[in-house]
Amino acid sequence: MVAEQIEKRDITHTIMFKKKQLLAEQEKIQQTIDQLNHMFAILENQQKVYTSIFCFIIHSILWEEENLDELNQIENSIYNFRSNERLDLDKEYFSVFTKLKSLVIENVSPQSNEAQLFIKDFVALNRKTLLKIKNSKDNVINFNKKDQINILDPLTEKEKLFIKEAFALISN
């Protein structure tokens, strides 16, 4: 019986290749777990969850993962859903959109004090977000026309009209 032999470098190469492959799979699994933890944390203090807003958040995270992969890896990037700053921002947006839906469902007038306070908070959050994007080093994103952002819109036409009317009053 002849013992078969293989060069050590060949078997080492095979082992390292498989290890690299498994580590990539492990990172992908960890990223999915982190995304689920992120979504859970967004909902943590919510009493109501509107599916349109939740789907919007999920779709945004998935879209960013597919299209902004390099930016998602930057530790303090606004696009990195693993950062605490991003989590806080997503919680704020979830709360703001939930508040908007509640105001519209309850037929609150855009002229009401409650609506005007809401619109001020909404504008402040948008300004805060734009400032973070503007001040970040990772704000240079080039999209081809065919790659236009195509994410779900969590707002109904009635909610958009509410924002428009309330914003018009605050602008005067």
Protein Blocks (a to p, Z undefined) as FASTA:
>chain_A
ZZddddfklmmmmmmmmmmmmmmmmmmmmmmmmmmmmmmmmmmmpcbdcfklmmmmmmmm
mmmmmmmmmmmmpmklcklmkbmklmmmmmmmmmmmmmmmmmmmnopafkbmklmmmmmm
mmmmmmmmmmmmmmpmklcccddfklgccdddfbdfklmmmmmmmmmmmmZZ
